[in-house]
Amino acid sequence: MDDLTEPEIDNPTRERILNAAAEVLGRRGTTKLSLSDVAHQAGVSRPTLYRWFGSKRDLLDAFVVWEREYYERAVAEASAGLARYDRLDATLRTIVAYQQSYPGLRMVDIEPEHVIARLSAFIPLMRQRLERLIPGPDAATAAATVARVAMAHYLVRSDDADQFLAQLRHAAGIKPPRAEG
C-alpha cells in the first residue's frame, strides 16, 4: 500500500507533469516523446518525474486517463447546477473551448493513426453522455451526429469557434441563445 499523504490525482506535481505531457505530445507525438522534455516542460527534475511515472509507458497510460478526466471535469464544471437544456449547451460550448485550446490536440498532425485509435474508444463515451442530455425520440441519432461533428473538427481543426458551436447546436437540435439587443 502507498504511503502518499495526499490523493495521487490531486497532487500538483503530478498534475504539472501531465499538463507538460500534453504540451510535449502535441509537439512531438508518442513515438518521439522524451521524458526529459516532459520534465523540462513541467519544471521538475527527471528523478521527480520518475517518482511519479517509472517509464514512458506509465506516463502515457496515466496521460490517457488524465486527458479523459480533464475533459470530463471541464464539462462538469461548465454545466454544474444548470437545467438540462442549459447543461447540453454548456457541454457543447466546452467541446468547442476544449478543442480550441487544448495543446494535446495537435498530436493529430503528428501521429494520426494513434489519435484515430484513441478517438474510436472515446466516441462511444461522448455519444452516451450527450444522449442523456439531448431531449426527444431522436436523442441517439443527434448524440451520434454531435460526436461525429466534434471529431471532424478535431481531425481537421477549425479556427471558427462560433461556426463550430453552431454546427454542434444544430446537430443536437437546440436553438442558439437569442442575441441580446
N, C-alpha and C positions, 0 to 999 in steps of 0.2 A: 504494500500500500504506500502511496505517495505521502511525503511529509510536507507538501506545499501548504502554506498558511492561507493562501487565498485561492479562489477557484481559478483553474488554469485559463478558462475562457475570458476572465476579466482582468488578466494581467496586462498592464500597459506595455511591457517589453514585448511580450508575445504578440500583442496587437500591432505594435510598431513594426515588428518583423514581418507579419503577414501583410500589412499595408505596403511595406517595401517590396515584398514578393510580387504584389500586384503591379507595381511600377516596373520592376525588372522583367517580369514575364511579358508585360506589354511592349517592352523594347526588344527583348531577346528570345522569347518563347521558352518552352520547357527544355528543348534539346540543348540550347546554349546557356541555360540558367546556371549561374555561378553563385555558390553560397557566399563567396567573398563579395560579389556585387550586392547581394541582398543585405549582408551585414553592413557594408559601407552605406547603402541607401538608408538603412534603419538607424545608422549611427551607433551600432553596437560592435563589439569585438566578435571575431569568429568563435572563440570559446563560449561566449554568451549565446550566440546563435545555436551552437551545438548542444548547449544545455537544454534548449527547448526542442530542437529538431536534430536528431542524431545523424540524419542523412538527407540527401536531396529528395529521396522518395518520401521520407517522413514529412518534410516541408510541403511537398506537393500534395500529399494526402490530406494534411491539415488545411492546406490552402483551399482545396475543393470544398471542404465543409465550411470553412470560414467565409468563402465567397458567397455561398448559398445563404448562410446566416446573415451576412452583411446586407444582402438584398432583402431578405425577409424582415430584418429589423427595420430597414428603411420603409418598407411598406407598412409595417405595424405602427411605426411612429407617425407616419403621414395620415393614417386612417383611424387612429385611436379616438374613440368617443364620437365618431360620425355615424349618421344614418346610413343605411345600406346603399342608396344611390350615391351618396357623397363618398362612402368608402370605395366604391368602384371607381369613381372619378379620381380620387386621391391615389388609388393604386395605379391607374393609367398615367397620371402625372409623374408618379415615382418611376415607372418604367422609362419614361422619356428622360427624366433627370438623370437616372442611373446610366442610361446609355450615352448621354451627352457628356458625362463627367468621369465615369469610372475608368481608370487607366488600364486595367487588365483587358479591356475590350479590344485594344489594339492588337492583341495576340492573333486575332483572326487574319490579319495581314501577314503574319509570320509563319503560323502553323495552322492553316485552315482545317486540315484533317483532324487535328487534335480538338479544335474548337467544335467542329461538327459532331464529333463523338460525344462531347460533353453536352451539347445542345440537345441531342436526341434523348438524353436522360432527363434534361431539365424541362423540355416542352410538356410532357405529361403532367408534371408537378404544377407548372404555371397554369395549364389548362384547367386542372382540377380546382385550383384556388380561385381562378377567375369565374368558373362555372358557379361556385357558391355565391358569388356577388351579383351575377347577371340575372335579372328577373325574366320571367316568361318561359314559354314552352321551347323556345329555340336557344336556351342558355348554353347547351353543349356545343352547338354549332358556332354560336357567337364567341364563346370562350376559345374554341379551337382557332377561329379566324383571328382573334386578337393575338393569340400566341404566335401564329404564323406571321402576322404583320410585324410584330415585335422582333421576331427572329430575322425577318427580311431586312429590317432596319439595322439590326446588329451586324449582319453579314455584309451589307452594303450600306455603310454609315451615311446617315442624312445629317445635314447641317441645319435643317429647318425644323426646329423643335415644335413650332406651332402646327405645322403641317403633319408631322408625325403624331402629335396628340390628337389632331382632328381625325386622322385615319383610325387610330385606336378607338376613339369615341364612336365613330361611325360603325366600326366592326362590332362594338359592344352594344350598339343600339341605343346609345344615350345621346341626348342633345347637349351641345356645349352650353355652358352658362351664358345667359344673356349679357350682351355688352351693356355696361352701365353708361348712362349719358343722358 
